[in-house]
Amino acid sequence: MLTSAQPGFGNNISHSHRRTSRRFNPNIQSKRYWLPSEGRHVRLRLSTKGIKTVDTIGVEAAVARIRARGVRV
């Protein structure tokens, strides 16, 4: 919701050096935060980088960024 993390793509390379496609999925977690301005909890689906961003900028600023993108929280 915060960082818009999407899967990356690459190759698996076997011992014989044969290449097959693979996906690198983002580490998505669901985390509940207390939102003091509204007096309620909000549940956010964040990547682990997004969780660190919320810890840095605060939950109020993070929710404001998410709402500015048009996502309902």
C-alpha positions in Angstrom: 0.0 0.0 0.0 2.8 2.4 0.8 5.7 1.5 -1.5 3.8 -0.2 -4.4 6.2 -3.1 -4.2 5.8 -5.5 -7.2 7.5 -8.8 -8.1 10.9 -8.7 -9.8 11.7 -11.2 -12.5 14.8 -13.2 -13.2 16.2 -16.7 -13.9 16.9 -19.8 -12.0 20.2 -21.2 -13.2 20.8 -24.9 -12.7 24.0 -26.7 -12.3 24.1 -27.4 -16.1 23.6 -23.6 -16.5 20.1 -24.0 -18.0 17.9 -21.0 -17.3 14.3 -21.0 -16.4 12.1 -18.0 -15.4 11.3 -17.2 -11.8 9.7 -14.4 -9.8 11.1 -12.6 -6.8 8.0 -11.8 -4.7 8.0 -8.8 -2.3 7.9 -9.7 1.4 4.3 -8.5 2.1 3.0 -8.5 5.7 -0.3 -7.4 7.2 0.3 -5.1 10.2 -2.1 -3.3 12.5 -1.4 0.3 13.6 -3.1 2.5 16.1 -4.2 5.8 14.4 -4.6 8.3 17.2 -6.3 11.0 15.1 -9.2 8.7 14.3 -9.1 6.8 17.6 -9.0 3.4 15.8 -6.7 0.7 14.5 -5.9 0.4 10.8 -4.7 -2.7 9.1 -2.1 -2.1 6.4 -0.6 -4.5 3.8 3.0 -3.5 3.7 6.3 -4.8 2.4 9.0 -5.0 5.1 10.6 -1.9 3.6 7.2 -0.2 4.0 7.1 -1.2 7.7 10.5 0.4 8.2 9.2 3.6 6.4 6.2 3.8 8.7 8.6 3.5 11.7 10.6 6.4 10.3 7.9 8.9 9.2 5.1 7.8 11.5 1.8 6.2 11.0 -0.1 9.5 10.4 2.1 10.6 7.5 2.1 7.1 6.1 -1.7 6.9 6.1 -1.8 10.4 4.5 0.5 9.2 1.7 -1.6 6.1 1.1 -4.8 8.2 1.0 -3.2 10.7 -1.4 -2.8 7.8 -3.8 -6.6 7.2 -3.6 -6.5 4.0 -1.5 -9.2 3.6 1.1 -7.8 3.0 4.6 
